[in-house]
Each structure stands twice: as structure tokens, then as C-alpha cells.
């Protein structure tokens, strides 16, 4: 089926904004031209892509499916155009996806090293959970991601490279939770208020699965989106925090609680899209990460 690329570009703008007028503004064309383009695309595909009403525009299931395929293609074309049109003096852009925690506690020295090696390349870091970052890569919105593994959002279209092994630990204020005289079971720990990341994170999924494997229910006292906040709350005695070990450089007022059950190690991995050639700069960045595990 031969369909003009411009029709897909109009579809993408409407699908992202869910507004015919906003799409028209973004494309610098009239709203009637946008409407006519969508009608033409729907006729050629023999599918209804949008639900239109006087108050709102929404994607149909068919529209959502089409967007899933069109969005990576649009982003890939835009990336190619940007690279072709880039000013050689200003260099190109390296787009990295990673969580706040991974950026702060792991990536900073590598970003510093990369900037020294490629001072003319702009580094753009997009923060999100590890699950969200995998989706960014799938949609070609970033070039490289660094994420926790296991991660259900990683797929066989991605080249996945291990860069760091880490373990998760339980930490607490010793005065509030004097639990360091002996290893304790998860069932005993269950009696304490558990501080952990929210359900959108791979860390939350990992800990819930750990409790389920031991036939226990996990009901956290507090769920947050920041490991920094979990550490701060643990310091003032609000509960026992579950965090990656690389987040704690010095324990200060905190102690590590030893658990009788084995907590499997996890991995930080770098990933990029198998179908898209990576730049020399991106390859250098990934190679610098893998030096630690070689």
C-alpha cells in the first residue's frame, strides 16, 4: 500500500496532541488540511483512527496500534535529518535515558568523561523509570539507555550489554530499628514499616516477587519515586528502606539489616536499538561503561 509520508506525519501530530488545531499549528498548515489528511489516511487504510466529538479527540484501538509503529519511524527520520543538517562545529547529540538514581549514583563520572572526550556533542539525558526508559528506546526517542535488569520492557530488538552487578539492601536507623544483632527473616522484617519505590519501578517489582517467592505479602508503609527520599526517611527512623547498594556511599546514621533469605544480585545494563547503527560517540560511551565488568 503506497501512502504518502505526509499523511503519517499529520496523523502523528494529531495522535500526540489529540488536537486538530494544535497539529495544524505544529505543521504550519490549516486545520481543514489536517482534517482532510486524516480522512484520506483513514479511507486508504479502511480504518477509523480517531473518535471525534465537539469536546475531545481520542485514538481508536486501531489508531493506538498505528501510532505504536508510526512514532518510532517519525523519530528515526527526524534523527537522521538532524544528523545530516547538524553544524559540524557544534557536533551532534547523544540522547541517554536513565532513572534519577542511575544518573546520580552511577552515570555522573561517565558523563564527565564523555564530555571531556567529545566536548562538542550535546548530551541530553531523559529521566524515567527503567520501564519507561525501555519504552523511550523502543520509540527511538533516545539512543542509549542504562537500566536495571531484569526489566520486562527490554526486548529482542535491543542490544543489551551488562555494565554493573549490584545488590539490593535493607537499611534502617539503628536506634529506631535495632535489628543488626543477627540475621532476620523476611517474615520478621514484614512486621516493620517498609519504605520502597513505587509500583512503576523494576525495583518494586523485584521486591514484591521476592516476598511472593517466600509466600509472603508485601504491604509497604511508604512508596516513593526517589531513592534519595527513601534514604532520608530511613535516617529519621520512619521505616526500613529497600535500595540498591550503590546508592549508599557512607552509612552515617544507617545500618544494613542482614536477611536470612538470599536476595539475588541484579544488573545495570546498557541497551540500544539493534536496527539503528550507533554513532562512534555512543559506542565510546557504552564501551566506557563496560570497562568495569571486563
WOGIWO-V680254 format. One record per residue. N is the residue number from 1. SS is DSSP state (hx for helix, st for strand, lp for the rest). D_FIRST is the distance of its C-alpha to the first C-alpha in Angstrom with 2 decimals. Layout:
# WOGIWO-V680254
n->N ss->SS d_first->D_FIRST
n->N ss->SS d_first->D_FIRST
This chain:
# WOGIWO-V680254
n->1 ss->lp d_first->0.00
n->2 ss->lp d_first->3.80
n->3 ss->lp d_first->6.22
n->4 ss->lp d_first->9.83
n->5 ss->hx d_first->11.84
n->6 ss->hx d_first->14.61
n->7 ss->hx d_first->13.11
n->8 ss->hx d_first->13.05
n->9 ss->hx d_first->16.50
n->10 ss->hx d_first->17.79
n->11 ss->hx d_first->16.61
n->12 ss->hx d_first->18.43
n->13 ss->hx d_first->21.53
n->14 ss->hx d_first->21.82
n->15 ss->hx d_first->21.28
n->16 ss->hx d_first->23.96
n->17 ss->hx d_first->26.42
n->18 ss->lp d_first->25.77
n->19 ss->lp d_first->26.86
n->20 ss->hx d_first->25.21
n->21 ss->hx d_first->28.32
n->22 ss->hx d_first->28.42
n->23 ss->hx d_first->24.79
n->24 ss->hx d_first->25.69
n->25 ss->hx d_first->28.76
n->26 ss->hx d_first->26.98
n->27 ss->hx d_first->24.43
n->28 ss->lp d_first->27.18
n->29 ss->lp d_first->25.46
n->30 ss->lp d_first->26.62
n->31 ss->hx d_first->26.08
n->32 ss->hx d_first->24.83
n->33 ss->hx d_first->22.10
n->34 ss->hx d_first->21.08
n->35 ss->hx d_first->21.20
n->36 ss->hx d_first->19.15
n->37 ss->hx d_first->16.37
n->38 ss->hx d_first->16.32
n->39 ss->hx d_first->16.39
n->40 ss->hx d_first->13.41
n->41 ss->hx d_first->11.34
n->42 ss->hx d_first->12.89
n->43 ss->hx d_first->12.21
n->44 ss->hx d_first->8.43
n->45 ss->hx d_first->8.64
n->46 ss->lp d_first->11.63
n->47 ss->lp d_first->13.79
n->48 ss->lp d_first->16.94
n->49 ss->lp d_first->17.06
n->50 ss->st d_first->20.60
n->51 ss->st d_first->23.91
n->52 ss->st d_first->25.69
n->53 ss->lp d_first->29.45
n->54 ss->lp d_first->32.16
n->55 ss->lp d_first->33.23
n->56 ss->lp d_first->30.26
n->57 ss->st d_first->26.53
n->58 ss->st d_first->25.25
n->59 ss->st d_first->22.06
n->60 ss->lp d_first->21.16
n->61 ss->hx d_first->20.67
n->62 ss->hx d_first->16.90
n->63 ss->hx d_first->17.31
n->64 ss->hx d_first->19.57
n->65 ss->hx d_first->17.21
n->66 ss->hx d_first->14.43
n->67 ss->hx d_first->17.29
n->68 ss->hx d_first->18.48
n->69 ss->hx d_first->15.47
n->70 ss->hx d_first->14.96
n->71 ss->hx d_first->18.73
n->72 ss->hx d_first->19.36
n->73 ss->hx d_first->16.64
n->74 ss->hx d_first->18.19
n->75 ss->hx d_first->21.62
n->76 ss->hx d_first->20.93
n->77 ss->hx d_first->19.79
n->78 ss->hx d_first->22.86
n->79 ss->hx d_first->25.04
n->80 ss->hx d_first->24.10
n->81 ss->hx d_first->24.76
n->82 ss->hx d_first->28.05
n->83 ss->hx d_first->29.19
n->84 ss->hx d_first->28.51
n->85 ss->hx d_first->30.29
n->86 ss->lp d_first->33.06
n->87 ss->lp d_first->36.60
n->88 ss->lp d_first->38.07
n->89 ss->lp d_first->41.34
n->90 ss->lp d_first->39.97
n->91 ss->lp d_first->37.89
n->92 ss->lp d_first->34.79
n->93 ss->st d_first->34.41
n->94 ss->st d_first->34.74
n->95 ss->st d_first->33.29
n->96 ss->st d_first->35.09
n->97 ss->st d_first->34.78
n->98 ss->st d_first->37.94
n->99 ss->lp d_first->40.22
n->100 ss->hx d_first->43.32
n->101 ss->hx d_first->45.53
n->102 ss->hx d_first->43.87
n->103 ss->hx d_first->43.85
n->104 ss->hx d_first->47.50
n->105 ss->hx d_first->49.09
n->106 ss->hx d_first->47.11
n->107 ss->hx d_first->44.90
n->108 ss->hx d_first->47.32
n->109 ss->hx d_first->49.16
n->110 ss->hx d_first->45.94
n->111 ss->hx d_first->44.51
n->112 ss->hx d_first->47.84
n->113 ss->hx d_first->47.76
n->114 ss->hx d_first->44.20
n->115 ss->hx d_first->45.17
n->116 ss->hx d_first->48.15
n->117 ss->hx d_first->46.11
n->118 ss->lp d_first->43.26
n->119 ss->lp d_first->44.94
n->120 ss->lp d_first->42.30
n->121 ss->lp d_first->39.37
n->122 ss->st d_first->38.84
n->123 ss->st d_first->38.76
n->124 ss->st d_first->36.79
n->125 ss->st d_first->37.61
n->126 ss->st d_first->35.76
n->127 ss->st d_first->37.90
n->128 ss->lp d_first->36.77
n->129 ss->lp d_first->37.67
n->130 ss->hx d_first->36.66
n->131 ss->hx d_first->34.05
n->132 ss->hx d_first->32.66
n->133 ss->hx d_first->32.70
n->134 ss->hx d_first->30.56
n->135 ss->hx d_first->27.93
n->136 ss->hx d_first->28.25
n->137 ss->hx d_first->27.58
n->138 ss->hx d_first->24.57
n->139 ss->lp d_first->23.09
n->140 ss->lp d_first->24.20
n->141 ss->lp d_first->26.76
n->142 ss->lp d_first->29.55
n->143 ss->lp d_first->30.05
n->144 ss->st d_first->32.75
n->145 ss->st d_first->34.26
n->146 ss->st d_first->37.69
n->147 ss->st d_first->37.98
n->148 ss->st d_first->40.20
n->149 ss->st d_first->39.50
n->150 ss->lp d_first->39.07
n->151 ss->lp d_first->36.09
n->152 ss->lp d_first->33.70
n->153 ss->lp d_first->30.90
n->154 ss->lp d_first->30.85
n->155 ss->lp d_first->28.28
n->156 ss->lp d_first->27.59
n->157 ss->lp d_first->25.05
n->158 ss->st d_first->28.17
n->159 ss->st d_first->31.01
n->160 ss->st d_first->34.12
n->161 ss->st d_first->37.50
n->162 ss->st d_first->40.85
n->163 ss->st d_first->43.02
n->164 ss->st d_first->45.86
n->165 ss->st d_first->47.57
n->166 ss->st d_first->49.19
n->167 ss->lp d_first->51.00
n->168 ss->st d_first->51.14
n->169 ss->st d_first->54.61
n->170 ss->st d_first->56.48
n->171 ss->st d_first->58.71
n->172 ss->st d_first->61.32
n->173 ss->st d_first->64.39
n->174 ss->lp d_first->67.28
n->175 ss->lp d_first->69.72
n->176 ss->lp d_first->67.41
n->177 ss->lp d_first->66.21
n->178 ss->lp d_first->68.80
n->179 ss->lp d_first->66.76
n->180 ss->lp d_first->67.34
n->181 ss->lp d_first->70.47
n->182 ss->lp d_first->68.46
n->183 ss->lp d_first->64.92
n->184 ss->st d_first->63.68
n->185 ss->lp d_first->61.25
n->186 ss->hx d_first->58.01
n->187 ss->hx d_first->59.76
n->188 ss->hx d_first->62.52
n->189 ss->hx d_first->60.07
n->190 ss->lp d_first->58.42
n->191 ss->lp d_first->61.55
n->192 ss->lp d_first->60.89
n->193 ss->lp d_first->58.53
n->194 ss->st d_first->55.35
n->195 ss->st d_first->53.57
n->196 ss->st d_first->49.99
n->197 ss->st d_first->46.53
n->198 ss->lp d_first->44.41
n->199 ss->lp d_first->41.94
n->200 ss->lp d_first->38.93
n->201 ss->lp d_first->40.32
n->202 ss->hx d_first->40.16
n->203 ss->hx d_first->43.97
n->204 ss->hx d_first->44.40
n->205 ss->hx d_first->42.27
n->206 ss->hx d_first->44.34
n->207 ss->hx d_first->47.68
n->208 ss->hx d_first->46.79
n->209 ss->hx d_first->45.81
n->210 ss->hx d_first->49.08
n->211 ss->hx d_first->51.09
n->212 ss->hx d_first->49.20
n->213 ss->hx d_first->49.87
n->214 ss->lp d_first->53.53
n->215 ss->lp d_first->53.35
n->216 ss->lp d_first->53.90
n->217 ss->lp d_first->52.30
n->218 ss->lp d_first->51.63
n->219 ss->lp d_first->52.31
n->220 ss->lp d_first->52.27
n->221 ss->lp d_first->54.73
n->222 ss->st d_first->52.59
n->223 ss->st d_first->48.91
n->224 ss->st d_first->47.89
n->225 ss->lp d_first->45.05
n->226 ss->lp d_first->47.45
n->227 ss->hx d_first->49.51
n->228 ss->hx d_first->51.88
n->229 ss->hx d_first->52.77
n->230 ss->hx d_first->53.25
n->231 ss->hx d_first->55.71
n->232 ss->hx d_first->57.54
n->233 ss->hx d_first->57.92
n->234 ss->hx d_first->59.16
n->235 ss->hx d_first->61.73
n->236 ss->lp d_first->63.26
n->237 ss->lp d_first->63.47
n->238 ss->lp d_first->60.88
n->239 ss->lp d_first->59.55
n->240 ss->st d_first->58.28
n->241 ss->st d_first->55.11
n->242 ss->st d_first->52.52
n->243 ss->st d_first->51.09
n->244 ss->st d_first->49.94
n->245 ss->hx d_first->53.01
n->246 ss->hx d_first->51.76
n->247 ss->hx d_first->52.01
n->248 ss->lp d_first->55.80
n->249 ss->lp d_first->57.65
n->250 ss->lp d_first->61.05
n->251 ss->lp d_first->61.96
n->252 ss->lp d_first->64.63
n->253 ss->lp d_first->65.46
n->254 ss->st d_first->63.09
n->255 ss->st d_first->63.56
n->256 ss->st d_first->61.17
n->257 ss->st d_first->61.57
n->258 ss->lp d_first->61.52
n->259 ss->st d_first->59.76
n->260 ss->lp d_first->60.90
n->261 ss->lp d_first->57.39
n->262 ss->lp d_first->55.22
n->263 ss->lp d_first->52.50
n->264 ss->lp d_first->49.85
n->265 ss->lp d_first->48.96
n->266 ss->st d_first->45.53
n->267 ss->st d_first->43.60
n->268 ss->st d_first->42.09
n->269 ss->st d_first->38.95
n->270 ss->st d_first->36.84
n->271 ss->st d_first->33.10
n->272 ss->st d_first->30.17
n->273 ss->st d_first->26.49
n->274 ss->lp d_first->26.26
n->275 ss->lp d_first->22.98
n->276 ss->lp d_first->24.39
n->277 ss->lp d_first->27.35
n->278 ss->lp d_first->30.33
n->279 ss->lp d_first->32.67
n->280 ss->hx d_first->36.22
n->281 ss->hx d_first->37.55
n->282 ss->hx d_first->35.58
n->283 ss->hx d_first->36.72
n->284 ss->hx d_first->40.27
n->285 ss->hx d_first->40.10
n->286 ss->hx d_first->38.97
n->287 ss->hx d_first->41.58
n->288 ss->hx d_first->44.26
n->289 ss->hx d_first->43.50
n->290 ss->hx d_first->43.64
n->291 ss->hx d_first->46.98
n->292 ss->hx d_first->48.71
n->293 ss->hx d_first->47.60
n->294 ss->lp d_first->48.06
